[in-house]
Amino acid sequence: MNYTIRDMQTALKDGKVTSAELVKKSIATFETDKKSALPLNAFLEMYDDAESKAESADKEIAKARSEGTIDKLFTEKPLLGLPFANKDNISAKGKRLTCASKILEGYVAPYDSTVIARLEKAGAIPLGRCNQDEFAMGSSTEYSVYGPTRNPINRAYVSGGSSGGSTAAVAANQALFGIGTETGGSVRLPASYCGVYGLKPTYGVLSRWGVVAYGSSLDQVGILGHTPSDIAIPLSMMCGKDTYDDTSEDLPERENLRNLTACSSAELAKLKIAIPRQFLESKGLDGDVGIVFDETRRWFADKGAEIDVIDLPVLDAAIASYYVIALSEAASNLSRFDGIRYGHRVDPGEGYDELYVHTRSEGFGPEVKRRIIIGNYVLSEQFSGDTYKKGMTVRARIQREMSKLFETYDIVLCPTCPTPAFRLGQKVDDPLAMYLSDLFTTFVNLARIPSLSVPAGHTGGAGIKAGITEGHAAGVYAGCGSDSCGMPVGIQFAGPMFSELKILQIAQSWENEHQGCGSPVSY
């Protein structure tokens, strides 16, 4: 069984488990895993104060239980005593933050990010920092100075990226829930690969204060969990306007997220769902992913929902537009890493220009260098008009067309990724193949709308009805000769801006009928 926020809230209230036990269990699992032949490498380190914070939470809980105010305490602090995983690009005061890059070697965050501060105010315990692709640039968590994170379902496969560490930690039950970031799919894609839920909220709903920037107009903090409620409760604690982030926005109906309910049968029957033809006809769509998607579509149809396949030709240009904009912004944002103010420094003693060149040449990995070079090329005087401005024009059109689409439809339904997780090393030297992993996700970031990756089935003919067998632990699905069988497949529900509650309610309806479609790893 996967453990959930609601399960642990009840167990903590009743005294059946303590926060200290949860944290110690996670730390013990982490320490044991480090010594294994194929380490998961989800956590890079556990925070040294996690146990003391857990002990403080237990004292609060014990005092409230003795005074008869336990329900009031958990109303004020819904996440009290619950450990979560933090991505290595989100600031936690006094803790190392490296973005999985040599250039930030030894850097310690001087303040808490807004999302960390709000989670701690709700009682949650930051457990440790998790692996990622360097500066969040990648789709597999293989571009990390600390080595790759493995998929907990099959350790010969990638966990997805760039938030692969936080996702794998949740999928392996090393943490109760996790936070990551995404610029073009870096929460939803690993969620799909590892069989958990992953939410990319509306742009601005979660503050970016204290998050290391990649592409500022696209970046967003996201949440990972085993159930829609595991997403909804932390979201309700973290969301809202932040004076430190001018792009932040309030989220309507945030209070309803704390006690998430499923849609009624009547509400499901009234749904109007759009499926973009451009994704269905994609040459890169894996056959097993297509099977799971068809089963998901039939489930909605059986509930009475109206489903239309629609044409959105502009989506064909989404991934090109995304990479033009994201890489241009990355080239600008990463110029601050110069060896002068903080982090890694190589000083040849020949002036600031040489210090800058040597530091960046040694400090950045090959994928980050590639993206900086492309971004600067796009922004160069002779190309910025034809390339960057055209990318922004496409983005504006995607926003307009998605806004118009949601005047008629409630959600867009499509696969999260064209393929399931692939083998470690399979695409690491093929940048174009790696970039195409984001084929179905980038339109969401460009349109600034929310989207949830939902664990919907498995490969190898498993579909949504497959049971979980011990064969998964070895990476072999029972009855299938390939070790790629039984890998998770995610389907995404995307809605209009600020529709997080509705998307999660729909997902809760799905979860109520399909428990077990996600990660089979037990706590």
N, C-alpha and C positions, 0 to 999 in steps of 0.2 A: 504493500500500500504506500502511496505517496502521502506525505503529511501536508496539511493545508493550514492556512491562517485560522480558519474557523475551528478546525480540530484542535489546534494548539491553544487558541484562546480558551476553549472549554477545559482543556486539560490543565492549563495553568490556573484557571479559576478554581477548579476542583482539587487542586493539589496533587494531581496524578503525575505531574512532571514539573520540573523546575526549569527556569531559564538557564541556570548554570549547567544543568544536564544537557540541554539542547546545544549550548555553545561547546561544551567539552566533547560531546559526540561529534560535532562538526570538525573540531580541531584534531581529534583522534583519527577520524577518517582521512583528513588531509595529510597527517603525518604518516599514516600507513600507506596511503596511495603514493606518496613521494618515493617510497622504497620499492614499488612494484615494477615489473619488467616493462610495462607500458603505462606510465603515469598519466593520469587525466590532464594534469597541469592546468586546472581551471583556476585555482587560487595561486597567486604568486607569493602571498604571505598572509598570515592571520594577524590582525591588529593586536598589539600587546595589552590593550585595556579591555578587550571583549569580555573576558571572564569577570573582571571586576564590575563592569557595567551590568552583567547578568546577575551577579550577586546582589547588587543594589536594587535591581528590578525585583528579585525574589523577596527582599526585605519589604519593599513597597506592597507587594501582593500579600505577603503574610500579615502585615499590619492591617491592610484593608479587609482581609478575610476575618480577622479577629474582631474588627470594629463593625462588621456587617455592611461595609461600603464597597465591596468588591465590584459590583455591577457599575457603580458610579465611577470607580477608578478606570475600568476598561471602556467606559463611555468617553472619559476624558483622554485616555491613552489607549486607543484600540490595538496598537501594535506593541504594547508593553512586553518586554522580555523576548521578543521574537528576532532572531538573527537574520540578516540579509547580506547578500553579496554586492560588492561595489566595483564598478569598472575602473580600470587604472587611469582614466582621464577625468574623473570626477573628484574634486578636492574634498579631502577629509582633514581637518586641522591637525597638524602635528604628525601626519602620516606621509609616507613616501608616495609620490605621484610621478610616474615616468612615461606614461602613454606607450609603454612597451618599447621605448626607444633609448638608445645609448646617449642621445644628446641631452636627456633629462636625468642622467645618472646622478643619484644623490640628492635630487630635489625633494624638498619637504613642503607640503602645502601650508601656507601661513593662515588660512582661514577655511571654514566649512563652506561648501557650496550650499545654495539655498535648499536643494532637494535633500541633502544629507541633514541639514539643520532641522528641516520640517519633519523628517522621519524620526530623528532622535527626540524631538519634542513630543511625538506621538508614542514614544517609548521603545522604538525599534533599536536594535543593536547592530552597528556596522561590524561585520565579522572579519572582513579582510578585503584586500584589493585583488581583482581578477585580471587574468590575461586578456589580451586583445590584439588585433592587428595594429602595427605601429601607427600612432596618430589616427587610429580608426580607419585606416586606408586599406581595405581588403574585405574579402567575402569568405574567409576560411580560418582566420586566426592562425595562419602560417607565417605571416609577415610580422613576427614578434622577435625581439632580441632575446626573449626567454624561451624560444622554441614554441612549437604548435600546441594548441589545446586539442585533445582527442575527443571524439564523440563517445559519450557514455554508453550508447546502445551498441556500438561496435568501434573499438579503439583503433582499428585500421583506417577509420574514416574521419573526415574533418567535422568539427562542431559547427561550422559556419562562422561568419564574422560580420562586422568586426567585434561584436559583443559575445564572442564565442565562450570566453571564460565565465562570465556571469551566467550565461545560458546553460553551459555544461554543469556548473555548480548546482543550479536549480534542478536540472534533469536528473542528476546523480544524488539528489537530496543532501548535498553538502551545505545547502542554505535553504531557508524557507521560501524566500523570493529574492529576486535580483533586480538591480537597475543597470541599464546600459545606455548607450547613445546610438542614434542612427542619423545618417545623412541621406542615405538612399536605400535603406533596407536592413541596416546592421543590427536591428533587434528582431524584426520579423523573420529574416532569413535563417539565423541560427535557431530560432524558436521552431521553425519548420523542420530543420535538420535533426533537432534533438527531441522533438515530440512534446513541446510545452506551449503554453499560450504566450504570445508576445505582442504588446501594444505599442504602436507609434501614435501618440496623441496628436491632436490639432496643434499646429505650430503656435507656440506661445503659452500653451496650457501649463507646461512645466518650465520653470525658470532655467535659463542657461547660465546663470551666475555661478561661477566656480567650475564650469565645465570647459576644458581646453578646446578651443575652436578648431574646426576643420573647415566647413563651409557655413558661415554664419547665417545665411538666409535659408538654410536647409536643416541645420543641426537641431536635434530634439532629443531630450532624455526620454527613454522608454522603460517599460516594466515587463518582467518575466515571472510567470508563476504556473502552477499546476492546474488552476481552475480560473474561470473568469472572476470569481470573487477574490482570488489572490492578486489579481490585477486591480480590481475596483477599489479595494480598501486602501492600499498604499496610494493609489491615484487620488483618492479623496483627501488624503493627508498632505500630499505634495503640491497639489494644483493651486492655481490662483495668482493674482497680480503680485508682482515683486518690484519694489522700488529700485532694486539694483539692475533690473532688466526691463528696458523700455518696450521690448517686444512681448512681454508677458501679458496674459489675458486671464480673466476670471472664467470659470467653467460653470455654466448653468446646471442646476440640479445636482450639485456635488454631494449634498447630504444623502441623496438617494443611493449613491454608490456604496455607502457603508453597509447597507442592508440589501444587497443586490438580489433582485428577484428575476425569475425567468419570464419570458413573454407568455401570455395566455394563448390557448389554441386559436382564439378569435383574432388575436394580434398577429400571430404567424400567418394566418389565412389572408390577412389584409396586406401583407408585405408585397411590394413591387420591387423586383430584383432585376438588375441589368448585368449582362455578361458581355464584355467586349469581344467582338468577333476577332479582333487583331490578336488576342491572346490564345483563343481557341485554335486558330490556324497557324500559330507559330511553329516553325520548323524545328525549333529547339525543345518542344514540349515532350517530355519523357512519357512513354506509354503507360507506366504504372501510375504516374502523377495524373494522367488523363483519366484513368479508371477511377481513382479515388475522387477526382473532381466530379465525374459523372454521377457517382453514388451520392455525393453531397448535394448535387443539383436535384436528384430524384427525391432526396429527403425533404427538401424545401417544397418541391412540387406536391409530394404526398400530403404535406401540411396545408395545401391549398394556396400557396403563394403564387403570384403571377411572375413568370420568368420570361424575359425577352433577351434575345441576342441582338446587340446593337452595334452599329458601326461608329467608331471613333478614330478616324484615320490619323489624327494628330498623335495618337499613342505610339505610332511607328517611329516618331521622332523623339520620344520621351527620353530614352537612354542616352542619345547623343546630346540632347539639350542638357540633361543632368550633368554629364561629365564635363561639358564645356564650362558650365557655371561652377560646379563643385571644385574643379581643379584650379580654376581662376581664383576663387576665393581662398583655396588652400595655399596657393603660391603667395598670396598676400598675407594670410594669417601666420604662416610659418616663417616669415621673414624676421619675426621677433626672436627666433632661436639662433643667436649669433655668437654665443660663447662669451659674451660680455656681462650680461645681467644675471644669468643663473644657468645651472646645468653644466654639461660637459664642456671642456675648454681645451683647445689645442693652440698653444701660443709659440709660434716659431721665432718670435722676437724680431719680426720684420715689418711691423706696423699693423694697423687695424684691418686693412684689407686682407692681408695674409692670414691673420687670426680668424677672420670670418670664413674665409674659403676653407682653411684646413679643418676648423671645427665642424662645419656643416658637411664636408666631404667624409669625415670620419664618423660623425655623430648620427647621420641619417642613413637608413637602410635603402636598398635599391628601389623598392616600390615607392617610397616617399620621394626619393630623388626623381623618379620617373614622373610622378604627378606634379612636382614643383616645376620641372622643366616644361612639361606640356602646358601647365597653367600660365607660366610666364610667356611661352610662345603665343598662346591664345591672346594674352593681354598686350603683346607687342604692338607698336604703333601701326604696322602694316596689316595686322590681322584683326585687331580688336573690333573694328567696325563690321567686318564681314562675318566674324565668327561669334564673338561674345555677344554683340547686340542681337544677332540672329537667335542665339540660344535664349536670350531673355524674351525675345518676341514669341518664340515657341512656348516658353513657360507661361507667359501671359495668356496665350490662347488655350493652353491646357486648363488653366484656372477658370477661364470663362466657360469652356465647354463642360467641365465637371460641375460647375455651379448650375449651369442650365440643365444638365442631366438630372441633378438632384431635385429639381422642381417637379420631376415626374416619378423618380425612383427613390426608394429608401436606402438601398445599399448596392454596391458593386460587388459581385462575387467572381473570384478568379483564383487560380493557384497562387501560392506565395512565391514559389520559385519554379522554373521550368523543369528542374530535376531534383531528385533526392540528394542527400549528402554524397559526396564523391570521395575517392580514396585520397589519403594524405600524399602529397607530391604530384597528384595527377594533373593539376592545373597551375601549380605554383610558378612555373616558368612560361606560362601562356597567358599574358595579361588580358588579351581580348576575351578568351574563354572565361576568365575569372570575372571580368566586367559584365559579361552577359548573364551571370548569376542574378544580377539585379534587374533583369528584363521586365519583370512584372511588379516591381516594388517602387521604382523611381517616380512613377506618375503621381503617387500619393504624396511624396515629399515636395514635388514641384507644385502640386495643387494645394499643399498645406492642410490636407484633410486627415482625419484619423483612420487608422486601419489596424485590425487585429488578426494576427495569424493564429488559426485554430488547428490543433492536432486532429486530423481527420481520418487517418488510416496509415497503412504501411505498404511497402513495395512487395513484389513477389506474389501478386494475386491476393494479398492479405485483405485489402479493402478495409472497410470500417467495422466489419464484424469479426476480425481476427482476434483470437485469444492471445494472451501473452504466455509464452512458454520459456522453459529454462534455456532453450536454444538461443534466445536473444543474448544471453550473457556471454556466449562465445561468439556472437555475431552471426549465427546461422539460424535462419527461420526454419522451423520444423517442416519437413516435406519439400524443401527447396535446396538444390545443390549449390547455390551461389551464396557467398557470405554477404552479398548486398541485399538479400531478401530480408524483409522485416524492418527495413529502415523507415523512419517516420516520414509522413507527407503532410504538409500544412496547406490549408486553404484560407484565404484572407477575406474578411468582411470589411469593406471600406464604406464610409458614410460621409455625409456633408460635415462641414466644420462644426465642432462642438456637439457631435452626436455620439460621444463616447458611451453615455449611459445606454442608449438604444442598442448600439453594437454589442455591448457587454451583456445586455439582457437577451438578445438573440443568441449569443454564444452560450449563455447559461442554459437556454432551452436545449441547445445541442449537447452540452455537457451532461445534462440530466439523463439523456438517452444513450450517450456514447462514452460513458466513463471507461477508461482503459485504452482509449485510442492513442494516448500520448506515451510518455516515457515509462518503460516497465521496471525501471530501477527502483529498488525498495530502500527505505530508510532503516 
